[in-house]
Amino acid sequence: IVATPNAFCSGQSTTITPTANFGGPGSIQEWYWDFGSGSFAAVGNGNAQTISFNNSGSQTIRFTTAVSTTCPGDTASLSLTVRAQPVASFTYPAGCLPTTGSVQFTNTSSTPDGRAINSYAWNFGDANATPANPNTSTAQNPTHFYSTVGNYDVQLSVTTVDGCTKDTTVHANFNLTPLLSY
């Protein structure tokens, strides 16, 4: 049996393709799969199977065939690596912003399986962004300047070294500290 891909992210799918032949008289009548549960389930044909796992870790797939219900063949096994989806999260200062409107965003994302996060994509939800103060960033902990008070949907998307991606959107309300002149 072959998996394409052999390592993938939880929630994504992989296709398992069986290769079985029988050299004796007759033909294969039964195809049995164990998709990591520990028990075999009959599948009516030898077609490829597409599966996914919601939990990360190592999963063992087993496959066997039979020419009758009493004559099972050898069992083939295949280990799959299911990588954890990252948990996208961040913090920002609460309360009033300085008069400059500067907000320092702090990435607090993590991965349950300890794999590294190597890509960050921020969207600050700022319709008043400019080329000098863009609406997006790929920095891990960016700063953005909001020129007007209001509600903003700030989005962070993180990707692990394995290509597992997760995003989160936070509805933030920013107010500026008044600037007093004497």
Buried (B, 14 or more C-beta within 10 A) or exposed (E): BEBEEEEBBBBBEBEBEBEBEBEEEEEBEBBBBBBBEEEBEEBEEBEEBEBEBEEBBEBEBBBBBBBEEEEBBEEBEBEBBBBBBBBBBBEBEEEEBEEEBEBEBEBEBBBBBEBEBEBBBBBBBBEEBEEEBBBEBEEBBBEBBBEEEBEBEBBBBBBBEBBBBBBBEBEBEBEBEEEEEE
